[in-house]
Amino acid sequence: MVFAVSSLYFELESLRLSQQTALHFVTVIVLYFILSLGIGWIPFDLKNILISAAIFIVVYLVIWGCYYLYFKNLANQMNEDLEKI
């Protein structure tokens, strides 16, 4: 639930994209590590936490980049459609 609700940061037009992304990232990574360490998905030692954090960051960046490119393409397509009107 928290991971889905945290995406609502991107609905706040009063924030820049960088602020929205930073808030979303911090919320998700903190909650992910609380959950994953609490239920034993990640062993509680520095090496495993750092490896998990690195994997999390890479996956987050890939997913964020895909969404960014998708919505940028969608906006360009909508602008082209509006120019035809």
C-alpha positions as CSV (number, residue, x, y, z in Angstrom):
1,M,0.0,0.0,0.0
2,V,2.8,2.4,0.9
3,F,4.6,1.9,-2.3
4,A,1.5,2.6,-4.4
5,V,0.5,5.7,-2.3
6,S,4.0,7.1,-2.4
7,S,3.6,7.6,-6.1
8,L,1.1,10.4,-5.3
9,Y,4.1,12.7,-4.8
10,F,4.2,12.9,-8.6
11,E,0.7,14.4,-8.6
12,L,1.8,17.4,-6.6
13,E,2.3,20.1,-9.2
14,S,3.7,22.5,-6.6
15,L,6.9,20.4,-6.5
16,R,9.6,20.1,-9.2
17,L,10.2,16.7,-10.7
18,S,13.5,16.4,-8.8
19,Q,11.7,17.1,-5.5
20,Q,9.0,14.6,-6.3
21,T,11.5,12.0,-7.2
22,A,13.6,12.6,-4.1
23,L,10.6,12.4,-1.8
24,H,9.4,9.2,-3.5
25,F,12.8,7.6,-3.4
26,V,13.4,8.4,0.3
27,T,9.9,7.1,1.3
28,V,10.3,3.9,-0.7
29,I,13.8,3.0,0.3
30,V,13.3,3.7,4.0
31,L,10.1,1.6,4.1
32,Y,11.6,-1.1,1.9
33,F,14.6,-1.5,4.2
34,I,12.5,-1.5,7.4
35,L,10.3,-4.2,5.9
36,S,13.1,-6.3,4.3
37,L,15.4,-6.2,7.4
38,G,12.5,-6.7,9.7
39,I,11.2,-9.9,8.1
40,G,14.6,-11.3,7.1
41,W,14.7,-10.8,3.4
42,I,18.2,-9.1,3.8
43,P,20.6,-10.5,6.4
44,F,21.5,-7.8,9.0
45,D,25.1,-7.0,8.1
46,L,26.8,-4.1,6.4
47,K,27.9,-6.0,3.3
48,N,24.4,-7.3,2.5
49,I,22.7,-4.0,3.2
50,L,25.1,-2.1,0.9
51,I,24.6,-4.7,-1.9
52,S,20.9,-4.5,-1.5
53,A,21.0,-0.7,-1.5
54,A,23.0,-0.7,-4.7
55,I,20.6,-3.1,-6.4
56,F,17.6,-1.1,-5.2
57,I,19.1,2.1,-6.6
58,V,19.9,0.6,-10.0
59,V,16.4,-0.9,-10.3
60,Y,14.8,2.4,-9.1
61,L,16.8,4.4,-11.7
62,V,15.9,2.0,-14.5
63,I,12.2,2.0,-13.6
64,W,12.2,5.8,-13.2
65,G,13.9,6.3,-16.5
66,C,11.4,4.1,-18.3
67,Y,8.5,6.0,-16.8
68,Y,10.1,9.3,-17.7
69,L,10.7,8.4,-21.3
70,Y,7.2,6.9,-21.6
71,F,5.5,10.1,-20.3
72,K,7.8,12.4,-22.3
73,N,6.8,10.4,-25.4
74,L,3.2,10.6,-24.5
75,A,3.4,14.4,-24.0
76,N,5.1,14.8,-27.3
77,Q,2.4,12.7,-29.0
78,M,-0.3,14.8,-27.4
79,N,1.3,18.0,-28.5
80,E,1.5,16.7,-32.1
81,D,-2.1,15.8,-32.0
82,L,-3.0,19.3,-30.7
83,E,-1.1,20.9,-33.5
84,K,-3.2,19.0,-36.0
85,I,-6.4,20.5,-34.6
